[in-house]
Amino acid sequence: MSYPYPLRVALWQKLRSKSRGFSRQHYYNCVMRAASEAAALGHNRMTVIEFGVAAGAGLLELERICSHIEKTSPVRFDIAGFDTGMGLPPPTDYRDAPWKWQEGWYDMDVNGLRSRLARAQLVLGPVAETVPQFLAGGSPSPIGAIMFDLDYFSSTADAFRIFSLSRPADRLPRIHCYFDDLGNIEDVGVPRAIAEFNEANEAMKIRQRTYANDLRDPYALAWKIYEFHDFRHPDYMRPVRQKIA
Ligand SMILES: C[S@@+](CC[C@H](N)C(=O)[O-])C[C@H]1O[C@@H](n2cnc3c(N)ncnc32)[C@H](O)[C@@H]1O
């Protein structure tokens, strides 16, 4: 009774989820848009990341989404999920909004999840340590899409080192991002992490990017879709669209 859209919208979502084998349209849109840019820039592989894995529902969904896209795209995917493996760490200070989250929430059955994953790499440990380690050997392919779901300000700010520590060769000039935890005032939580990153980086920005199609689809979660842009990336100005007649 409280569903705010015509019931045909829910029916459409149910039918497309059933036929494609996944339901997170917001994840799909980010990965699909990134794959299209990767292909236009001449890449045949790209990396998709989920920060914050918990029991693995999102990472398993990413595997299904990538397999679906690979049926029609020339691009192949490397997938990585980052998590402590032990649930939320203790909050650092008020900026982590400790009234909302508690240490130990969202713990993981590591072996159980590993046995269910078909190909995603599980990178376990605090992201402050695992992100530099992951990048030390170079990303397996350019990073094109990232789903952020770490809840805290501190964890999200640490995860942003994926942007500041990576070499341009490790990422596409633009990275399509989803932020799960935007429900806060701009002085705390993820909104603060984004604002501080933008303040600290003159030539790299993380900005909300609203697509008209997303506004028509409540399952696209339009307000949670962002893009990371690196204005100095060697490919930033290379065209990625066909000529418009
Ligand atoms: C809300 S859960 C993720 C849910 C998952 N994305 C999904 O869709 O099913 C948040 C996760 O972030 C992880 N996390 C938070 N801070 C972290 C940090 N500093 N390093 C690594 N993982 C962290 C927690 O362990 C927790 O599992």
The ligand as an SDF file (V2000), in Angstrom:
LIG
                    3D

 27 29  0  0  0  0  0  0  0  0999 V2000
   27.1660   -2.2830    5.2680 C   0  0  0  0  0  0  0  0  0  0  0  0
   28.4280   -3.4350    5.2250 S   0  0  0  0  0  0  0  0  0  0  0  0
   28.6420   -3.7910    3.4890 C   0  0  0  0  0  0  0  0  0  0  0  0
   27.4390   -4.4610    2.8300 C   0  0  0  0  0  0  0  0  0  0  0  0
   27.6630   -4.9440    1.4050 C   0  0  0  0  0  0  0  0  0  0  0  0
   28.1860   -3.9060    0.5520 N   0  0  0  0  0  0  0  0  0  0  0  0
   26.3820   -5.4700    0.7710 C   0  0  0  0  0  0  0  0  0  0  0  0
   25.8310   -4.8000   -0.1080 O   0  0  0  0  0  0  0  0  0  0  0  0
   25.9370   -6.5530    1.1190 O   0  0  0  0  0  0  0  0  0  0  0  0
   29.8500   -2.4630    5.6100 C   0  0  0  0  0  0  0  0  0  0  0  0
   31.1580   -3.2370    5.6350 C   0  0  0  0  0  0  0  0  0  0  0  0
   32.2490   -2.3160    5.6250 O   0  0  0  0  0  0  0  0  0  0  0  0
   33.3470   -2.9340    6.2520 C   0  0  0  0  0  0  0  0  0  0  0  0
   34.2990   -1.9050    6.6980 N   0  0  0  0  0  0  0  0  0  0  0  0
   34.0300   -0.7580    7.3660 C   0  0  0  0  0  0  0  0  0  0  0  0
   35.1720   -0.0920    7.6320 N   0  0  0  0  0  0  0  0  0  0  0  0
   36.1850   -0.8160    7.1000 C   0  0  0  0  0  0  0  0  0  0  0  0
   37.5940   -0.6220    7.0140 C   0  0  0  0  0  0  0  0  0  0  0  0
   38.2150    0.4440    7.5740 N   0  0  0  0  0  0  0  0  0  0  0  0
   38.3250   -1.5400    6.3450 N   0  0  0  0  0  0  0  0  0  0  0  0
   37.7350   -2.6200    5.7660 C   0  0  0  0  0  0  0  0  0  0  0  0
   36.3840   -2.8650    5.8290 N   0  0  0  0  0  0  0  0  0  0  0  0
   35.6300   -1.9630    6.4820 C   0  0  0  0  0  0  0  0  0  0  0  0
   32.7310   -3.6980    7.4100 C   0  0  0  0  0  0  0  0  0  0  0  0
   33.5340   -4.7930    7.7680 O   0  0  0  0  0  0  0  0  0  0  0  0
   31.3600   -4.1190    6.8470 C   0  0  0  0  0  0  0  0  0  0  0  0
   31.3590   -5.4640    6.4640 O   0  0  0  0  0  0  0  0  0  0  0  0
  1  2  1  0
  2  3  1  0
  2 10  1  0
  3  4  1  0
  4  5  1  0
  5  6  1  0
  5  7  1  0
  7  8  2  0
  7  9  1  0
 10 11  1  0
 11 12  1  0
 11 26  1  0
 12 13  1  0
 13 14  1  0
 13 24  1  0
 14 15  1  0
 14 23  1  0
 15 16  2  0
 16 17  1  0
 17 18  1  0
 17 23  2  0
 18 19  1  0
 18 20  2  0
 20 21  1  0
 21 22  2  0
 22 23  1  0
 24 25  1  0
 24 26  1  0
 26 27  1  0
M  CHG  2   2   1   9  -1
M  END
$$$$
